């Protein structure tokens, strides 16, 4: 069972299950009475969670000595409430090399989804009409594709998992394609290239090592952040691109090379939409506004999906509020044929007010 599955299925009734995870972090803490306990953070390709090990746990000493990034299999009877996942009687063992290799490859469902998303991303960039943006995307994916496929889209709020950036970007490309069909005045090639590059700095800010599910912390990511890093990467690649043989045929194109570069950089710089959210400038073009809202929509839809998986019901049909969503969610309305669009089943019919 993946961690995401466990979060989705665990509730007030104990669930007998095993889950595999990599030890991301271990904190040594004490209770109000002064008793020691450990707080373990475990992650897999789908999600992460914190688990407390009290001093009377049979394997407490062994847990306290585990090296960082150890791969574990934990079995127990799991429950979930407003404080998250817990198990009153769990045990663990360290995965052997064969099991660890299988674990690192991710569960089959996640592998298939991310592989399909990667293919969609590559095919979309290959189909761009503007030869400059097409060549820039190819150069970027050739140089940084492996790192890109390992990166997360965020540290915790959405797509915060190995490969999450590919999922986020591919879904944004699908949304951008749909929106371009509704608003034909949008520059499709520019918007789609903006989707690819808007978070490209996160391959430094939110990346994973080749053999792990714990996000690496980099000095560049901490000191600059993904927006300045993205601008720097695109500028560097653009200069390299203009030195290629293909660039000689672009001098007569309109809009000019410099206009295309500047508009693409503006999409990266403005995609957070507000100064206080980290953008050094505000959206000033149709594509910049579209990119900002596409990015925000996909992040919010992922937060909603995650909230339905993790949030307990406070009353039937109403779920406990999950940060950073602004309010508690309610059970989604099923479609007319009875297929719900989100994981939980529809809640009970509300009583009429009149």
Buried (B, 14 or more C-beta within 10 A) or exposed (E): BBBBBBBBEBEEEBBEBBBBBBBBBBEEEEEEEEEEBBEBBBBBBBBBBBBBBEEEBEEBEEBBEBEEBBBBBBBBBBBBEEEBBBBEEBEBEBBEEEBBEEBBEBBEEBEEBBBEBBEBBBEBBEEBEBBBBBBBBBBBBEBBBEBBBBBBBBEEBBBBBBBBBBBBBBBBBBBBBEBBEEEEEBBBBBBBBBBBBBBBBBBBBBBBEEEBBBBBEBEBBEEBBBBBBBBBBBEEBBEEBBEEEEBEEBEEEEEEBEEBBEBBBBBBBBBBBEEEEEBEEBBEBBBBBBBBBBBBBBBBBBBBBBBBBBBBBEEEBBBBBBEEBEEBBBBBEEEEEEEEEBEBEBBEEEEEEE
